[in-house]
Amino acid sequence: MRAVVLGAGGQLGFELTAELRKRGVHVLAVTRRQLDITEPSAVEALFHRHQPDWVLNAAAYNLVDKAEREPELAYRVNALGVRNIAVAASGVGATLVHYSTDHVFDGEKQTPYEEEDLPSPPSAYGISKLAGEYYAHAYCDKRFVIRVAGVFGPAGQFTNRSNFPELVLRKARAKEPLRVVEDFFATPTYAVPLAARSVDLLEKAPFGLYHLGGGETVSWYQYALKILEAAQLEADIQPTNHREYVTPARRPRHSSLSNKKIEELGLPPMPTLDEALADYLHRRDTVRSAIETKA
Ligand SMILES: NC(=O)c1ccc[n+]([C@@H]2O[C@H](COP(=O)([O-])OP(=O)(O)OC[C@H]3O[C@@H](n4cnc5c(N)ncnc54)[C@H](OP(=O)(O)O)[C@@H]3O)[C@@H](O)[C@H]2O)c1
C-alpha cells in the first residue's frame, strides 16, 4: 500500500507517518513547506505523481481564537483545502481519511456527542472545519471523517501550535501561575493511539463519520492537574471559569466525544488519560532525539 500523509509536520501527521510505516505501508510524508493544500493544482499534481491508495489529511488551520480575526484564511485551509484534497483523492481512486473537531458542536449537550448529533459550530474555526467535513463527504466517496478533541502528541513540543500538556509543563517549570477552566469539559485525544485507530478504521471499517475522543471526560482543570501529577511537578494552579476566562472565539463547554461507534466495531478502546499522559512524557525524549538526529 502507498499512503500520502498531509500535515506531516504536525502532531498527528507525525504519528500517522510512524504508524503507517510500522505496518509496512510506503508513506510519503508531506509538510506544509512541501505542499500548501490551498493550491488545488499542486495537490492534484502530487497525487498524480505518487498514485496513493490512501490519503490522510492532518493539515489544518488550528488557531481557534485567531480565526475570529481571519475567518477567510481558516476557511481557505480547513474547508477549501479539504475540497482540493477530496477532489484530487477521488481523481486517483484513493481513500481519504480527514480529521475534524469537537468544535463543530456548541457544547450545550451534557452527555458525550455521538455521530448522529446535529453540529452547531460556535466559532469561525468550527464553521470552517464543519465545511471541510461536508467537502470530504461530497467529493470523495471513499472517505473517513474522524472527529477528535484536544489532540496531544509528543511532536507537539516542536510544532508551531504546540499543545496543552506542553503549555502546562512550560508554565510549571517557569514557575508562572496557571489559571485553568473547571467548567469546560472535553475528551483529550492522545495522538499515538489515535493514529493506530485511524489505520484500523482504514483497514476494517465502512466509510463514514467517526468520533475518536480520548474516551475519558475531564475538565481542563482536572486535565492540568493530571499532567502535573504525571510529570511530578509542583505548580501555582487555580481553577477559573467561563465568566472569568473570556476568549475571542466561543468554545463548546461540554464537547466530549462518544467512542461508542468505533468500540462497537471491535476496535480497542483508547487508553485512560493517565496512561496516555505517562506514555506521552516517556515518548517526548525519544521523539526529541529522533527529530534532532534527522536535523
Ligand atoms: N490540536 C488540537 O487540539 C485539535 C483538536 C481537535 C481537532 N484537531 C484536528 O486534528 C487534526 C490534526 O491536528 P494537529 O494537532 O496534528 O495539528 P498541528 O500540530 O497544528 O498540525 C497541523 C499541520 O498543518 C499544517 N498546515 C497548516 N496550514 C497548511 C496548509 N495550507 N497546507 C499544508 N499544511 C498546512 C501546519 O503547518 P504550520 O505549523 O507550518 O502552520 C501543521 O504542520 C487537524 O485536522 C485538527 O483540526 C486538532
The ligand as a MOL file (V3000), in Angstrom:
LIG
                    3D

  0  0  0     0  0            999 V3000
M  V30 BEGIN CTAB
M  V30 COUNTS 48 52 0 0 0
M  V30 BEGIN ATOM
M  V30 1 N -4.7370 20.0920 18.1510 0
M  V30 2 C -5.9720 20.0030 18.6520 0
M  V30 3 O -6.1960 20.2930 19.8280 0
M  V30 4 C -7.1000 19.5260 17.7810 0
M  V30 5 C -8.3810 19.4410 18.3350 0
M  V30 6 C -9.4390 18.9900 17.5370 0
M  V30 7 C -9.2070 18.6280 16.2220 0
M  V30 8 N -7.9480 18.7260 15.7100 0 CHG=1
M  V30 9 C -7.7450 18.3360 14.3170 0
M  V30 10 O -6.8280 17.2520 14.2730 0
M  V30 11 C -6.0250 17.3520 13.0860 0
M  V30 12 C -4.5620 17.2960 13.4550 0
M  V30 13 O -4.2490 18.3620 14.3410 0
M  V30 14 P -2.7960 18.5380 14.9730 0
M  V30 15 O -2.9670 18.7480 16.4230 0
M  V30 16 O -1.8680 17.4900 14.4740 0 CHG=-1
M  V30 17 O -2.4190 19.9610 14.3220 0
M  V30 18 P -0.9820 20.6590 14.1900 0
M  V30 19 O 0.0080 20.0150 15.0700 0
M  V30 20 O -1.2540 22.1230 14.3100 0
M  V30 21 O -0.5860 20.3210 12.6810 0
M  V30 22 C -1.2770 20.8860 11.5940 0
M  V30 23 C -0.2880 20.9780 10.4560 0
M  V30 24 O -0.9650 21.5030 9.3120 0
M  V30 25 C -0.0650 22.3990 8.6600 0
M  V30 26 N -0.7660 23.3280 7.7960 0
M  V30 27 C -1.4280 24.4590 8.1210 0
M  V30 28 N -1.8710 25.0820 7.0080 0
M  V30 29 C -1.4840 24.3120 5.9570 0
M  V30 30 C -1.6280 24.4220 4.5580 0
M  V30 31 N -2.2720 25.4620 3.9910 0
M  V30 32 N -1.1000 23.4540 3.7570 0
M  V30 33 C -0.4420 22.4140 4.3020 0
M  V30 34 N -0.2670 22.2450 5.6300 0
M  V30 35 C -0.7800 23.1870 6.4490 0
M  V30 36 C 0.6210 23.1080 9.8190 0
M  V30 37 O 1.8070 23.7460 9.3880 0
M  V30 38 P 2.2950 25.0860 10.1670 0
M  V30 39 O 2.5540 24.6730 11.5760 0
M  V30 40 O 3.5040 25.4740 9.4010 0
M  V30 41 O 1.1660 26.0540 10.0600 0
M  V30 42 C 0.8960 21.9310 10.7560 0
M  V30 43 O 2.1050 21.2750 10.4380 0
M  V30 44 C -6.4720 18.6370 12.3930 0
M  V30 45 O -7.4640 18.3540 11.4400 0
M  V30 46 C -7.1100 19.4450 13.5110 0
M  V30 47 O -8.0720 20.3890 13.0560 0
M  V30 48 C -6.8910 19.1490 16.4630 0
M  V30 END ATOM
M  V30 BEGIN BOND
M  V30 1 1 1 2
M  V30 2 2 2 3
M  V30 3 1 2 4
M  V30 4 1 4 5
M  V30 5 2 4 48
M  V30 6 2 5 6
M  V30 7 1 6 7
M  V30 8 2 7 8
M  V30 9 1 8 9
M  V30 10 1 8 48
M  V30 11 1 9 10
M  V30 12 1 9 46
M  V30 13 1 10 11
M  V30 14 1 11 12
M  V30 15 1 11 44
M  V30 16 1 12 13
M  V30 17 1 13 14
M  V30 18 2 14 15
M  V30 19 1 14 16
M  V30 20 1 14 17
M  V30 21 1 17 18
M  V30 22 2 18 19
M  V30 23 1 18 20
M  V30 24 1 18 21
M  V30 25 1 21 22
M  V30 26 1 22 23
M  V30 27 1 23 24
M  V30 28 1 23 42
M  V30 29 1 24 25
M  V30 30 1 25 26
M  V30 31 1 25 36
M  V30 32 1 26 27
M  V30 33 1 26 35
M  V30 34 2 27 28
M  V30 35 1 28 29
M  V30 36 1 29 30
M  V30 37 2 29 35
M  V30 38 1 30 31
M  V30 39 2 30 32
M  V30 40 1 32 33
M  V30 41 2 33 34
M  V30 42 1 34 35
M  V30 43 1 36 37
M  V30 44 1 36 42
M  V30 45 1 37 38
M  V30 46 2 38 39
M  V30 47 1 38 40
M  V30 48 1 38 41
M  V30 49 1 42 43
M  V30 50 1 44 45
M  V30 51 1 44 46
M  V30 52 1 46 47
M  V30 END BOND
M  V30 END CTAB
M  END
